[in-house]
Amino acid sequence: MTIEQTIEIPADHRIFLDLPLELPLGKVKVTVTPQPEKPIANSHGAVANLRGLAKKMGSTLTVEDFLAMRREDLLLEESKYRRFFNEKE
């Protein structure tokens, strides 16, 4: 018996199966083979869509701000590391 159904994958990537009642009870092998309905022909369009997603959500973060935050995090990690090992010596 082959059961085939097209579904939408939710954000949490969890799906639930409702199996037909005529399926016999006991051990079975279930195979899931994902096949996208429409392959992305233009990856540039997908990247452009992702770039605009944060702006659509109201984000004002720029690359410069992100890199500054990253430098601050690295400095904080370094200071914690040095404080931890200086106390041991």
C-alpha positions as CSV (number, residue, x, y, z in Angstrom):
1,M,0.0,0.0,0.0
2,T,1.4,3.4,-0.9
3,I,0.0,6.6,0.7
4,E,0.9,9.9,-0.9
5,Q,-0.1,13.3,0.3
6,T,1.1,16.8,-0.3
7,I,1.5,18.8,2.9
8,E,2.8,22.2,4.1
9,I,5.8,21.9,6.4
10,P,5.3,24.1,9.5
11,A,7.9,26.3,11.1
12,D,8.7,23.7,13.8
13,H,9.2,21.1,11.1
14,R,6.8,18.7,12.9
15,I,4.2,16.7,11.0
16,F,1.7,14.2,12.3
17,L,0.4,11.2,10.4
18,D,-3.3,10.1,10.4
19,L,-3.1,6.6,9.0
20,P,-6.1,4.8,7.3
21,L,-8.0,2.4,9.6
22,E,-7.7,-0.4,7.1
23,L,-3.9,-0.5,7.8
24,P,-3.0,-3.6,9.8
25,L,-1.7,-3.2,13.3
26,G,1.9,-4.2,14.1
27,K,5.3,-3.2,13.0
28,V,5.6,-1.3,9.7
29,K,8.3,0.6,7.9
30,V,7.4,4.2,7.2
31,T,9.5,6.1,4.6
32,V,9.3,9.9,4.2
33,T,10.8,11.2,0.9
34,P,10.6,15.0,0.7
35,Q,10.2,16.3,-2.8
36,P,9.8,20.0,-3.2
37,E,6.9,20.9,-5.4
38,K,8.8,23.8,-7.2
39,P,12.5,23.8,-7.1
40,I,14.0,27.3,-6.8
41,A,15.2,28.2,-10.3
42,N,16.7,31.5,-9.3
43,S,18.7,31.4,-6.1
44,H,19.4,35.2,-6.4
45,G,15.7,35.8,-5.9
46,A,15.6,33.7,-2.7
47,V,18.6,35.5,-1.3
48,A,17.0,38.9,-2.1
49,N,13.8,37.7,-0.4
50,L,15.7,36.7,2.8
51,R,17.6,40.0,2.8
52,G,14.3,41.9,2.9
53,L,12.8,39.7,5.6
54,A,14.4,41.4,8.6
55,K,13.4,44.8,7.2
56,K,9.8,43.7,6.8
57,M,9.8,42.7,10.4
58,G,11.0,46.1,11.5
59,S,14.7,45.5,12.1
60,T,17.1,48.4,12.0
61,L,20.2,46.4,12.5
62,T,23.0,47.2,10.1
63,V,26.1,45.2,9.2
64,E,28.3,47.8,11.0
65,D,26.1,47.5,14.2
66,F,26.3,43.7,14.0
67,L,30.1,43.7,13.7
68,A,30.3,46.2,16.6
69,M,28.2,43.9,18.8
70,R,30.3,40.9,17.7
71,R,33.5,42.8,18.8
72,E,31.9,43.6,22.1
73,D,31.0,40.0,22.7
74,L,34.5,38.9,21.9
75,L,36.0,41.4,24.3
76,L,33.6,40.2,27.0
77,E,34.5,36.6,26.4
78,E,38.2,37.4,26.5
79,S,37.9,39.3,29.8
80,K,35.9,36.4,31.4
81,Y,38.6,34.0,30.1
82,R,41.4,36.0,31.5
83,R,39.7,36.6,34.8
84,F,39.0,32.9,35.2
85,F,42.6,31.8,34.5
86,N,44.2,34.7,36.4
87,E,42.4,33.6,39.6
88,K,43.8,30.1,39.2
89,E,47.4,31.2,39.0
